[in-house]
Amino acid sequence: MHELHLKRSYAIEVINELITRMDVNYIKVNHVVHLIWSLISCLHHFQLRFRTGTSSLIAWTRKKKVQKCIDTYIKLINVLPQISYRLVLNSLVMFYKKGKLWTMEFQFAEMICQLLYLYGDVEEAIEDFLTTAELSSMESDIESRKLIDVLSEILEMIKWKYISDKMMKRFLTMLRKSISPKLRGTFRYGSMQKGLDICLRNIMNNLCNSDLMRLLVTIIKMIIYYEMEDDLLLEFGSIGEHAALRYHTQKFSTSVPEELMETIMTLMLSKNPYYHMFGYRIIQNITDRRFNKLEFETPRIYFKGVQYNIRKARYSTRDRQFYKKYHLHIYSTLMAGLKQHANRK
C-alpha cells in the first residue's frame, strides 16, 4: 500500500512536469483522456485515505496531497485549448460513472465548476450532462439520479445568469416525464425527479426578471398544452410559483410581458379549480411588491379608521397605466373563477 502511495505521489510530479513542458499543438484526444483519468485516479487514491474531520499528522499530509491534485487539475485545464474542454468534461463524467465515486466524498462538482468557469458554452456542457444521465437511466436508476444530483450542486455553485428557451424546455420536459409515471419512453426519468426540481430552482435563483418571466410563460403554456392532471399540476406548478416568488421589480410595466398576462388569464378562466388557483397564485406573487401576501391570505373585515398591516408604496405613471390596462380584466376573471369554483373544496 505504501508503494502504491509513492507511485501516486510520483505520478502527480510527472503530470506537473508534462504540463510545464507540453506543447498544445501536439496534444491528441487520447492524451487528454489519459491525463484526466490519471489525475482523477491519483485524487481518488488520496481521498480514499483521507476523511474530513480527522486532525492527525497523516490526515494533514493526505489532505495536502488531495489539494495538490486539485491544483494540478486546475493548471492542466488552463493549459489545454478550449476546444478540448468538452472532452475533459466527458472524461470526468465517465470516470465518475465507472468508478461509482458517489459512494465516497469526492470533489466532482467542484472539478466540473472549475472547468465551466473556462468553458465557452455552458449550455453545451449541461446538455452533455443531461444526455449522459438519460443514457445511464436505461441501465441504472442510481447512476442517473447521482449524476443529476451532481448537476444540481453545480448549478448552485456557478452563477449562470442566462438560459435559452431550448434549455428551459429541456429541463421542464424531463421534469414532466419524471413526475408522471404514465409517460413511457426510452429513458426512465422517475429517479431524477428530485434532482431536476432542485436544478430548476437553482437556475432560477440566478435569473433576471425578464428570464423569469420567459420561464413562467413556458411553464404555463406547457400546463395548458398537455392538460396536466391535478397531481402533475401541483408538482409542476410549484416550479412556476418559485419563479414568481423570485421575481421582484419596482416597475411592472417594463418587466411583465403581455404574453404572460394572457396565459395567466387563460388559466384563471379554466374549469379546473387547480388551474384557476395556480393562475391566481402566480399573479398574486408577481404583483406583491411590498410583500403583503400573508396579510391578503388571511383577510379581515374592513372598518373605517382601523389600522391594517398593509405596506403601501408610491406608483409611477407607468405603473398606473399598467393597472388601468389590466385591473378590470383581472377583477372580472377573478369573479368569474370564484363563481365557477365557489362550491368546490
N, C-alpha and C positions, 0 to 999 in steps of 0.2 A: 504493500500500500504506500509506503514511504517512497519507493522507487517511482510509482505512478505519479505521486505528488510532485516529485522532482521533474519528471518528464513534462507535466503540465506547466510547471513554472518555466521550464526551458522553452516550451512551445510559445509562450507569450513573448519571451525575449526574441525568439526567431521572427514572430509576426511583426513585432515592432521594428525589427531590423529590415524586414521586407517592405514595410510601409515607408521607411526612410529612403530606401533605395529604389522604390518602384517607379517605373515609367508607365503612366496610364495608357499610353499609346499601344502598349503591348499586352494589356490586360484582356483576357478572354473570359467567356461565360463561366467555364469550369474553374478558372482561377478565383472568381468572385465567390462562387458557391463554396468552394473548399476553404477559402479564408474565413467566410462567415461561419461555416459549420465548425471549423477548428476553434474559432474564438468562443462560440457558444458551448462547445464541448469542455473547454477549459473553465468557463464560467460555471457550468453545471457541476463540474467536479468540485470546485471550491465551495459552491453553495451547499452541496450535499453535506459538507463537513463543517458548515457554519450555520448556527441557529441564532436568530435575533433574541436578545435578552441575556446572553451569556457574557461574562466580563473577564474571562481568563486571558492569559497572555496568548495562548494558542488561538483562541477565538478572535483576538485582536489582529493577529497576523493573517488569519484566513479572511477576515473582513477586508484587510488591506489588499489581499490578492484579488478578491472579488471586485473591488474598486479599480484595481489596475486593469482587469479585464474590460470593465465598462469604459475606462479611459482609452484603452486600445481600440475598442469598437468605435468610439466617437472619432478618434483620429483616423481610422480606416474609412469611415463613410464620408469624412470631409475631404479625403484624398481621391476617392473614387469619382469618376464622372457621373453627372446627374442622370445620364441615360441608363446607368446600371442600377439605379435605386429601386426600380420595380423588381428586379432580380433579387436584390438584397432583401426586400420585404418578403417575397415568396420563399426565399431560403430560410428566413427566420420562422415563418409560419409552418413550413414543412418540418423543420427540426422540432418545433414545439409540439406539433401533432404526433410525429413518430415517436418522440421521447416521452409523450404523455406527461409533460412537465407541469401540468396543473395540479399534480399530486404533491408538489413541494413549493416552497417560497421561491419564486423566480421572477426576475425583473424584466419580464417580457414586454409588458405595456410601456415601461419606461424606455426600452430599447426602440420600440416602434415609434414612440413620440420623438425621440432624438432624430430618427430618420425623417419623419414627417415635417420637422422644422426646416429641413433642407429640400424636401420633395417639392417639385414644381406643380404637381397636380394631386392635391389631397383626395379629391373625389375618385380618381383612378385607383389610388391605394385602398380606399374604403370599399370600392366596388369589387376589387380583388378579394378583400377580406370577406365580404358578403357571399361572393361566389364560392369561395373555399368552404365557408360554413354550410352552404346549401349542399354542396357535393358530399361533405362529411356526414350530413344528416341521413344519407342513404345507407350508411354503414353503422353509424354510432350516434345516438342522441346525446351522449355525454360530450363527445368531441365538438359537435355543433354548438351545444349550449356553452361550453367553456370558451370557444372562440368568440361568440357573441358577447359573453361576459367581459372578455379582454377588450373587445371593441368599445364597450360601454365605458370602461376605465379610460381608454384612450380619448374618447370624445369628451370625457370630463376634464382631462388634463390639458388638451390642446384648445386654443381659443379659435375655433372655426366659425367665422362670422358670416359666411355666405354658403348657401346650399341651393343647388339648381332645382328646378321643378322636376326634372327627371329623377334626381336622387331622393327628393321628397316622396315621390310616388313609389319609388323602390322600397323605402323603409315602410311606408304605410301599407303597401300591398303585402309585404312579408308579415307585418303585424296582423293584418286582417286574416291571413291564412293561418297564422299561429293561434289565433283566438278561436276560430270556428273549426271544429273537428270534421265538419261535413264537407269542407273544401278539400277534396283529394287531388293530389298531383304527383309529380315526380319526386318532390322533396318533402321531408317531414319537418314541419315548422313548429310543432307543438312545444318542443323543449326550449325553443328560442324566445317564447313569448315575453317572459320577464325581462330578459336581456334587451330585446328590441324596444320594449316600453321605456327602459332606462336610457337606451341610446337616444331615442327621440327627445326625451326630456332634457338630456344633457346638451343635445344640439340646440334646442330652443333657448336654453339658458344664455347662449351667446349671440342669438339672432337679434337684428334690429327690428323696429316696429313694422317696417314695410314687409320684411321677410316673414314675420309672424303672421301678418295679415294674408300673405300669399299661402302660407301653410294652412291657415284656417279655411280659406276658400277651397283648397284642395280636399281637406278633410270633410267639409260639409257636402261638397259635390260627390265624393265617394259614398257618403252615407245615403244620399238621395238616390244615386245611380244604382247601388247594389241593394237598395231597400232592406237594409240590415235589420235582423231580428233584434228583439229587445236586449237579450244578453250581450250580443255582439256590440250593439249600440252603446250600452253602458260602459263597456271596456274601452271601445274605440273612442267614444266621446270624451272620456276623461283626458285623453291626449289633447283634444281640441280645447277643453276647458283650461288645461295647463297653459296652452299658448295664449289664450285670452287673459289669463291671470298675469302672464309675463309682460303683456302689452301695457305700456303706460305712456301717456302723452299729455301735453297741455293744449294741443290743437287737434281736435277731432277732424276738422275739415281737410287737413293736409295729410292725414295718415290712414283714415278708414276708407278703403276703396268702395265705390258704389256697388261693385260686383258682390262684395261681402254682405252688404246690407240686403241686397236682393235675395241671396241664398239663405240668409237668416230668416227673412220674411217667409220664404218658401217652407222652411222647417216649422215655423210657428203656426202656419196655416194647415199643417198636416193633421190628418185624422188620428195619427198615432200620438198618444199623450207623451211618450218618451221623446219623440222628435220635437214636439212643442216645448217641453221643458228644457231640452238641450239648447234649442234656439234662444229661449228666454235667458238661460244662464250665460250664454255667450254674450248677448247684447248687454246684460247687466254688468258683466266683468269688464268689457271694453269701454263702457261709459262711466265706470266708477272711478273718476279721477281722484276723489278725496277719501276713498276707502270707507264709504258709508254702507257697504254691502251688508254687514252684520245687523245694522240698525234697520235696514229695509226688510231683512228676512224675519225680523221679529217686530212687526208693525204694531203701533199703539193708536188708540183713538185720538184724533186731533182736537185740542181745546185751545181757544184763543188765549194768548198770554202765557202759555205753558212752554217751558224750555225743553228742547229735544237735543239729543247728542248728534245732531247732523252738522257735519263740517261743510261750510259753504265756500264758494270760490267766485271770482270775477271771470266773466266770459267775454271774449273778444267779439268783434263784429262778425268775424268769420265763423265763430262758434255758434252765434245766434242764427246765422244763415243756415248752418248745418241742422240745428234743431228745428228751425222753421220748415226746412225741406222734409224732415223725417218724422217729427213728433206726432203728427196726426196719423200717419201711416202706421207707426209703431203702436200708438194707442188703439186704433181700430183693429189691428191684428191681434193685440193682446186681449181685447174684449171678445173678439170672435173666438179665440182659443179658449178663453175662460168659459164661455157659454157652451162650447163643444165638449169640454173635458171636466166641467164643474162636478159632475156626478161620479167621476172616477176616483178611486182611492190612489 
